[in-house]
Amino acid sequence: MKDENLLVNFLYDYPWTSSSVLKIVFGPYFELLAKTKETRSIQIPGVGTCWGIKNEKLSSVPGVRRRELAKGYLISHFSKDSLWYGSSPGPWGSDLLARADNKRNLWARVWVDNECADVAALPFLHPVPARFAPNLYDLIITRSGQRAKLIHRQLSLLWTQKNKKALIYYQNDGGSLRFGNYQHGNRKEPGGIFLDVEEVLKALSTTQLERLENIRHDQVVGKNFLDLSEADFLLMKYVGDNPLFSLDELATLVASSVTGKPFFTQSKVKERVAERFKSLSEKGLIENAAAPLAGIKPSALGLEVLAGYWGVNQESMKRFQSWPQKQTRKTGSVYSEGALSHIKDHTRQVQQFVFGLLDNAWRLQEEHGGVDVFLDTIVGKPIYFKDLSSGKIDWSIPDASIKLGFWRRTWRDGIVHDPKIVFSNARVLLEVDRATNPIHRLSNRMKKYGRIWRSLSGNPVQVWIIDGTPWREKEILEMLEDAGINGWTVLFERLVLDKGDPWWDRFSHKEGTLPYSKHGGMAPLRKIWRKTGDYKLHHLLDHAPWERKMSQSKPIVKGPRGY
């Protein structure tokens, strides 16, 4: 076989492979083998030049970033030769399938999770792959150890038949978790029918023929990936997590989350973010919500692009992603603002509270201390758990999830010493109580949270904003304490200040503050909070580093040798 045919055959199995991978497989002069009549190349942001056969479709582009990661892992942990027996994308919905060990006829099926989609929506969970075998090993690549634990928990719930095994590798620490659900006779080994070469070749052939079908809409979706960077996908997800904000508000939320730096730096970041949001809008990936609602939401095309980037099908995305979605005849899955329109006043209060946190963070920060505020989502992030008594899956959904990081700086010889020291992190699970539900319904909600509270990660804190009486606040505090929840409460009458209140004038000279119309007078970083087991007034989470004096760091002193 001629050398140039080897490259073409490889690209037929591994479409849009990067130059860096081809250099490892074929050597630094692989481009001499790439004939213009047989191959072509494209540019993908963050990946570089990628190569495919002449008639390769752009519909194969969405999974390139995941597939490149899978190929890199296989090369580094096995060898470059392992890629010659396989394909990426692989069969059964995987990102890659390759023979990792020729002698033992061991096949590796690789799935890459970029930690953007909800765990329940991942392709190896819904649907469960149709084929498992004793010599087929599933490798799941994710980023963090915490995510790996969530995936392991979902595998335990859904991979119930006893012939499955997987290795969950998390990149941040280079660690791994093993999953095994098999018992064959008296020995712990996988059972079932072995995977042979003929079956693999047949499955690969089917996958490749489907990939090369010329479907116009799929080409349109794939073409968008030629102009989108990793940051663009994160911004699109941010719009989905936080709908009904304007483009300017979205840029403010992203750019103003980190305090303790010069305001002009934040302004430059906001300008760049606003440009990216505007570009996404021009591409038709985000759009205005239908009247009378105001703000931005992902478009139908945007949802499809995100599903391709995450590697999930749209049906799973609609079922398990914590966004309101509905099915339409013309455009398929669309982001539905209907659920939010029914509780628009409630949603607006959540938005105002977030802007109140941001405004107060910039208004109160000092050179030596402050707080970072990052809005995770206002559409609710489901917290799934299994009822051990009934075996059923249940969930709780807060009104919003907000990350807080309290920081301080020290000084040495009269000069502020960088970097910032974040001394306390918290994940705020926000609940807005408008006193429309009877108190016994809140009790059931508290009990549900209480059963899972100790197993939650990220130092969770439940914050209640109560539009009611002091008596209702007292009852909520008692329920929080009974459930073992670290909870904080505030009444609207303590949270909201009039526009003419002197507190606003006192700090009006600070940069980064927001207009009164944005936060509606909510000033949450004052000493107005009550917490479980204590009815005195506190600062939120008992932290106010801007009110403390700057501490001094002692210089490092070297003692005499042998002292």
C-alpha positions in Angstrom: 0.0 0.0 0.0 1.3 3.4 -0.9 2.2 5.8 1.9 -0.3 8.5 0.8 -3.1 5.9 1.1 -2.1 5.3 4.7 -2.8 9.0 5.6 -6.1 8.9 3.7 -7.2 5.7 5.4 -6.3 7.2 8.8 -8.3 10.4 8.1 -11.3 8.3 7.0 -11.3 6.6 10.4 -10.3 9.8 12.3 -11.9 12.9 10.6 -10.5 16.3 11.3 -7.4 15.2 13.1 -5.1 17.9 14.3 -1.6 18.5 12.9 -0.1 17.7 16.3 -1.6 14.2 16.4 -0.7 13.5 12.8 2.9 14.5 13.5 3.1 11.9 16.3 1.5 9.2 14.1 3.2 10.0 10.7 6.2 12.1 11.6 6.9 15.9 11.2 6.6 15.7 7.4 3.1 14.2 7.2 2.0 17.2 5.0 4.0 15.7 2.1 1.6 12.8 2.1 -1.5 15.0 2.1 -2.4 15.4 -1.6 -4.9 18.2 -2.4 -7.0 15.8 -4.5 -7.5 13.5 -1.5 -7.4 15.6 1.6 -8.3 19.1 2.9 -7.7 21.1 6.0 -9.7 23.6 8.2 -8.9 25.9 11.1 -10.6 25.3 14.5 -10.1 27.8 17.3 -8.1 26.4 20.1 -7.2 23.3 18.1 -5.4 24.6 15.1 -5.2 23.1 11.6 -7.2 19.9 11.3 -7.2 17.5 8.4 -9.8 15.3 6.7 -10.5 13.4 3.5 -11.6 15.5 0.5 -15.3 14.7 1.0 -15.4 14.9 4.8 -18.4 16.8 6.0 -18.5 19.8 8.4 -21.1 17.9 10.5 -18.1 16.0 12.0 -16.6 19.2 13.4 -18.6 19.5 16.7 -16.9 16.7 18.5 -13.3 17.6 17.4 -12.2 18.9 20.8 -13.4 15.9 22.7 -11.9 13.5 20.1 -8.5 15.2 20.2 -8.4 14.7 23.9 -9.4 11.0 23.6 -6.6 10.4 20.9 -4.0 12.2 23.1 -4.9 10.1 26.1 -4.7 6.8 24.1 -1.3 7.8 22.6 0.2 8.8 26.0 -1.1 5.8 27.9 -0.8 3.1 25.3 0.9 3.9 22.0 0.4 5.7 18.7 0.0 2.3 17.0 -3.3 1.7 19.0 -5.0 4.3 16.8 -4.6 2.1 13.7 -7.2 -0.3 14.9 -10.2 1.9 15.6 -12.1 5.1 14.8 -13.1 8.4 16.3 -16.0 9.0 16.6 -16.6 5.5 17.6 -19.7 3.3 17.5 -22.4 3.1 20.2 -22.2 6.9 20.6 -18.6 7.0 21.9 -15.9 9.6 21.1 -13.4 6.9 20.2 -13.0 3.1 19.9 -9.6 1.5 19.5 -7.8 -1.7 20.3 -5.6 -0.9 23.2 -3.9 -4.3 23.5 -3.4 -6.6 20.5 -2.2 -9.6 22.5 -5.2 -9.7 24.8 -7.6 -8.3 22.2 -8.6 -5.6 24.6 -10.7 -2.7 23.2 -11.0 0.8 24.8 -14.2 2.8 24.3 -13.5 6.4 25.2 -16.0 9.1 26.4 -15.0 12.6 27.0 -16.9 14.8 29.5 -16.1 18.6 29.3 -18.2 19.1 32.5 -20.7 21.5 30.9 -23.8 19.2 30.6 -25.6 17.9 33.6 -24.2 14.5 34.6 -27.5 12.7 34.0 -27.5 13.9 30.3 -24.1 12.3 29.4 -24.2 9.9 26.4 -23.1 6.8 28.3 -25.9 7.1 30.8 -28.9 8.0 28.6 -29.2 5.8 26.7 -27.0 3.1 28.2 -24.7 1.8 25.4 -26.1 -1.2 23.6 -22.9 -3.3 23.7 -20.7 -4.4 26.6 -18.1 -7.2 26.5 -15.5 -8.8 28.8 -12.7 -7.4 26.5 -14.3 -3.9 26.1 -13.2 -1.4 28.6 -15.0 2.0 29.0 -12.7 4.9 29.7 -14.4 8.1 30.8 -12.3 11.3 30.8 -13.4 14.3 32.9 -11.8 17.2 34.5 -12.2 17.2 38.3 -12.3 14.5 41.0 -15.7 15.8 42.2 -17.2 15.3 38.8 -15.7 11.8 38.6 -17.5 11.0 41.9 -20.8 12.2 40.4 -20.3 10.1 37.3 -19.4 7.0 39.4 -22.6 7.5 41.4 -24.7 7.7 38.2 -23.0 4.5 36.8 -23.9 2.7 40.0 -27.6 3.7 39.5 -27.9 3.0 35.7 -25.3 0.4 34.8 -27.1 -2.3 36.8 -26.5 -5.4 34.7 -23.5 -7.3 36.0 -21.2 -7.2 33.0 -19.8 -3.6 33.0 -16.6 -2.0 34.0 -15.2 1.5 33.5 -12.2 3.7 34.5 -13.1 7.4 35.2 -10.0 9.5 34.7 -9.9 13.1 36.0 -7.3 15.4 34.5 -6.9 18.0 37.2 -5.1 15.7 39.6 -4.2 12.9 37.2 -6.3 10.5 39.4 -8.9 7.9 38.6 -11.9 6.0 39.9 -12.7 2.4 38.9 -16.2 1.2 38.4 -17.0 -2.6 38.2 -20.4 -4.2 38.2 -19.9 -7.8 37.3 -19.9 -11.3 38.9 -19.2 -14.3 36.8 -19.5 -17.6 38.7 -17.3 -17.7 41.8 -14.8 -15.2 40.4 -15.1 -11.5 40.0 -14.7 -11.1 36.2 -16.9 -9.8 33.5 -19.2 -12.1 31.6 -20.9 -11.9 28.2 -19.9 -12.4 24.6 -16.4 -11.2 23.6 -16.0 -8.5 21.1 -14.2 -9.7 17.9 -12.6 -7.8 15.0 -15.5 -8.6 12.6 -18.1 -7.1 14.9 -16.0 -4.0 15.4 -15.4 -3.5 11.7 -19.1 -3.8 11.0 -20.0 -1.3 13.7 -17.3 1.1 12.5 -18.5 0.9 8.9 -22.1 1.8 10.0 -20.8 4.8 12.0 -18.7 6.0 9.1 -21.5 5.8 6.5 -23.8 7.8 8.8 -21.1 10.4 9.4 -20.6 11.0 5.6 -24.3 11.5 4.9 -24.8 15.0 3.3 -27.5 16.5 5.6 -27.6 20.3 5.0 -28.8 21.3 8.4 -25.9 19.3 10.1 -23.4 21.2 7.8 -24.9 24.5 9.0 -24.5 23.4 12.7 -20.9 22.2 12.0 -19.9 25.4 10.2 -20.6 27.4 13.4 -17.8 25.6 15.2 -15.2 27.1 12.8 -15.7 30.5 14.4 -16.4 29.6 18.1 -13.8 29.4 20.8 -14.0 27.6 24.2 -15.0 30.9 25.8 -17.9 31.3 23.4 -19.4 27.9 24.4 -19.0 28.9 28.1 -20.8 32.2 27.4 -23.6 30.4 25.6 -24.1 28.1 28.6 -24.1 31.1 30.9 -27.0 32.5 28.9 -28.9 29.2 29.3 -28.2 29.2 33.0 -29.2 32.8 33.4 -31.9 33.8 30.9 -33.8 37.0 30.7 -30.8 39.3 31.4 -29.9 41.9 28.8 -26.6 41.7 26.9 -25.2 44.5 29.0 -26.3 42.8 32.2 -24.8 39.5 31.1 -21.5 41.2 30.4 -21.7 42.9 33.9 -22.3 39.5 35.6 -19.3 37.9 33.9 -16.9 40.8 34.1 -17.7 42.1 37.6 -17.5 38.8 39.5 -13.9 39.3 40.7 -13.2 42.3 42.9 -9.9 43.6 44.3 -8.5 44.9 41.1 -8.5 48.3 39.3 -11.8 49.2 37.8 -10.4 49.9 34.3 -9.3 46.2 34.1 -12.9 45.2 34.8 -14.1 47.6 32.2 -11.9 46.1 29.5 -13.0 42.6 30.4 -16.6 43.8 30.1 -16.0 45.3 26.7 -14.5 42.0 25.4 -17.3 40.0 26.9 -20.0 42.3 25.4 -18.4 41.9 22.0 -18.5 38.1 22.3 -22.2 38.2 23.3 -22.9 40.5 20.4 -21.2 38.1 18.0 -23.2 35.2 19.3 -26.4 37.2 18.8 -25.4 38.0 15.2 -24.7 34.3 14.5 -28.2 33.5 15.7 -27.0 31.4 18.7 -28.7 33.6 21.3 -31.8 35.6 20.8 -34.3 37.9 22.5 -37.1 36.4 24.6 -40.6 36.7 23.2 -42.6 39.8 24.4 -43.6 40.9 27.0 -40.5 39.3 28.6 -37.2 41.1 28.2 -33.8 39.6 27.9 -31.7 37.0 26.1 -32.0 33.3 25.9 -30.4 30.5 23.7 -31.9 30.0 20.3 -32.9 26.7 18.9 -29.7 26.7 16.8 -27.7 27.6 20.0 -29.1 24.6 21.8 -28.1 22.3 19.0 -24.6 23.7 18.8 -24.2 23.3 22.6 -25.4 19.7 22.4 -22.8 19.0 19.7 -20.0 20.6 21.8 -21.0 18.7 24.9 -21.5 15.4 23.1 -25.1 14.8 24.2 -28.2 14.2 22.1 -30.9 16.8 22.2 -33.5 14.4 23.7 -31.2 13.8 26.8 -30.5 17.5 26.9 -34.2 18.3 27.0 -34.9 15.7 29.7 -31.9 16.3 32.0 -30.4 19.7 31.5 -31.9 22.1 34.1 -33.2 24.5 31.5 -36.9 25.0 30.5 -37.2 23.4 27.1 -40.0 22.3 24.9 -40.4 20.4 21.6 -41.8 22.2 18.5 -42.5 20.8 15.0 -40.5 23.3 13.0 -37.3 23.8 15.0 -37.2 20.9 17.4 -36.1 21.6 20.9 -36.4 25.3 21.9 -35.6 27.2 25.1 -39.0 28.0 26.7 -39.4 31.1 28.7 -43.0 30.1 29.6 -42.1 28.7 33.0 -40.2 31.9 33.8 -43.1 34.1 32.6 -45.5 32.6 35.2 -43.1 33.6 38.0 -41.6 36.7 36.4 -41.8 38.8 39.6 -40.1 36.0 41.5 -37.4 35.8 38.8 -36.9 39.5 38.9 -36.3 39.5 42.7 -33.7 36.8 42.3 -32.0 39.0 39.6 -32.1 42.0 41.9 -30.6 40.1 44.8 -27.7 39.1 42.5 -27.1 42.6 41.3 -27.3 43.8 45.0 -24.5 41.4 45.9 -22.4 42.7 42.9 -23.1 46.3 43.7 -22.3 45.9 47.4 -19.1 43.9 46.6 -17.7 46.8 44.5 -19.2 49.5 46.8 -17.7 48.0 50.1 -14.4 46.5 48.9 -11.3 47.9 50.4 -7.7 47.5 49.4 -7.2 44.9 52.0 -10.5 42.9 51.8 -13.7 42.1 49.9 -15.8 39.4 48.3 -16.0 37.9 44.9 -19.5 37.1 43.6 -20.2 34.7 40.7 -23.7 33.9 39.6 -23.9 30.2 38.7 -27.6 29.9 37.6 -31.0 31.5 38.3 -33.0 28.7 36.6 -32.3 26.2 39.3 -29.7 23.4 39.3 -31.3 20.1 40.4 -29.7 18.3 43.2 -30.4 14.6 42.5 -30.4 11.9 45.2 -31.7 8.4 45.7 -34.2 7.6 48.5 -32.6 4.5 50.0 -35.9 3.3 51.5 -37.9 3.3 48.3 -35.0 3.2 45.7 -36.6 6.2 43.8 -34.6 9.1 42.4 -35.7 12.5 43.8 -34.3 16.0 43.5 -34.4 19.5 45.0 -34.1 22.7 43.0 -33.0 26.0 44.6 -34.0 29.3 43.0 -30.4 30.2 42.3 -26.9 29.1 42.9 -24.3 31.7 43.7 -20.6 31.3 44.6 -19.0 33.7 47.1 -15.3 34.0 47.9 -14.3 36.3 50.8 -10.7 37.5 50.4 -8.1 39.6 52.2 -4.7 41.1 51.6 -1.8 41.8 54.0 0.8 44.5 53.9 4.5 44.6 54.4 6.6 47.7 55.0 3.5 49.9 54.3 2.9 48.3 50.9 -0.1 46.1 50.1 1.1 42.5 49.5 -0.4 40.5 46.7 -1.9 38.1 45.9 -5.4 38.0 47.3 -5.9 35.3 50.0 -9.4 33.7 49.7 -10.1 32.6 53.3 -13.7 31.5 52.9 -15.6 30.0 49.9 -19.3 29.2 49.9 -22.0 28.0 47.5 -25.2 29.9 48.2 -28.4 28.0 47.4 -30.9 30.9 47.3 -34.6 30.5 48.2 -37.0 33.4 47.8 -40.1 33.0 50.0 -43.0 35.2 49.0 -45.3 33.7 51.7 -47.6 32.2 49.1 -47.0 28.7 50.3 -48.3 27.4 53.6 -45.5 26.8 56.1 -46.0 23.0 56.2 -45.0 22.8 52.5 -41.7 24.6 53.4 -41.2 22.0 56.1 -41.3 19.2 53.5 -38.8 21.0 51.4 -36.5 21.5 54.4 -36.6 17.8 55.3 -35.7 16.9 51.7 -32.6 19.2 51.9 -31.7 18.0 55.4 -31.4 14.4 54.2 -28.8 15.3 51.6 -27.1 18.3 53.2 -24.0 16.6 54.6 -23.3 15.0 51.3 -23.3 18.3 49.3 -20.0 19.7 48.2 -18.6 23.2 47.9 -19.4 24.4 51.5 -23.2 24.8 50.8 -25.2 27.6 52.5 -28.9 28.0 52.2 -30.0 31.7 52.1 -33.7 32.6 52.5 -35.2 36.0 51.5 -38.6 36.2 53.2 -41.4 38.5 52.1 -43.3 38.0 55.3 -43.5 38.6 59.0 -40.8 38.1 61.7 -42.9 35.1 63.0 -42.5 33.4 59.6 -38.8 34.0 59.6 -38.6 32.5 63.1 -40.4 29.4 61.9 -38.1 29.0 58.9 -35.0 29.3 61.1 -36.3 26.6 63.4 -37.0 24.3 60.5 -33.5 24.9 59.1 -32.0 24.1 62.5 -34.1 20.9 62.9 -33.0 19.7 59.4 -29.3 20.4 60.2 -28.9 23.0 57.5 -26.5 25.9 57.6 -29.1 28.5 56.9 -29.4 32.3 56.8 -32.5 34.5 56.6 -33.4 38.1 56.0 -36.8 39.9 55.7 -37.4 42.2 52.7 -37.9 45.1 55.1 -34.3 44.7 56.3 -32.8 43.9 52.9 -34.3 46.7 50.8 -33.3 50.4 51.4 -35.1 53.4 49.9 -33.4 55.2 47.0 -32.8 58.3 49.3 -31.3 56.3 52.1 -27.9 57.9 53.2 -26.2 54.5 53.0 -26.1 54.8 49.2 -24.5 58.2 49.4 -21.9 57.0 51.8 -20.3 54.7 49.3 -21.3 56.4 46.1 -17.8 57.5 45.2 -16.7 53.8 44.6 -16.3 52.6 41.0 -18.2 49.6 39.8 -21.4 50.4 41.6 -24.7 49.8 39.8 -27.8 52.0 39.3 -30.6 51.7 41.9 -32.9 50.3 39.2 -30.7 47.2 38.8 -30.8 46.0 42.4 -34.1 47.7 43.5 -32.5 48.8 46.7 -31.3 45.4 47.9 -28.2 45.8 50.0 -27.3 42.3 51.2 -23.8 42.8 52.5 -24.9 44.8 55.6 -25.4 43.5 59.1 -29.0 42.3 58.5 -28.9 38.5 58.6 -30.0 35.9 61.1 -28.7 32.4 61.1 -29.8 29.0 62.5 -29.5 28.9 66.3 -28.9 32.6 66.6 -31.5 35.4 66.2 -29.0 38.2 66.5 -28.1 40.3 63.4 -25.0 39.3 61.5 -23.1 40.1 58.3 -23.8 37.5 55.6 -21.9 34.3 56.5 -20.3 36.3 59.4 -17.7 37.8 57.1 -17.0 41.5 56.5 -13.3 41.8 55.6 -13.7 45.4 54.4 -14.5 46.4 58.0 -11.3 44.9 59.4 -7.9 46.5 59.7 -5.2 45.4 57.3 -2.9 42.9 58.9 0.9 42.9 58.6 2.9 40.0 57.1 6.2 39.5 58.9 9.2 39.4 56.5 11.0 36.1 56.1 14.1 36.0 58.4 17.0 33.7 57.9 18.7 32.5 61.1 22.4 31.7 61.5 23.4 28.3 60.3 23.4 25.7 63.1 21.2 27.9 65.3 
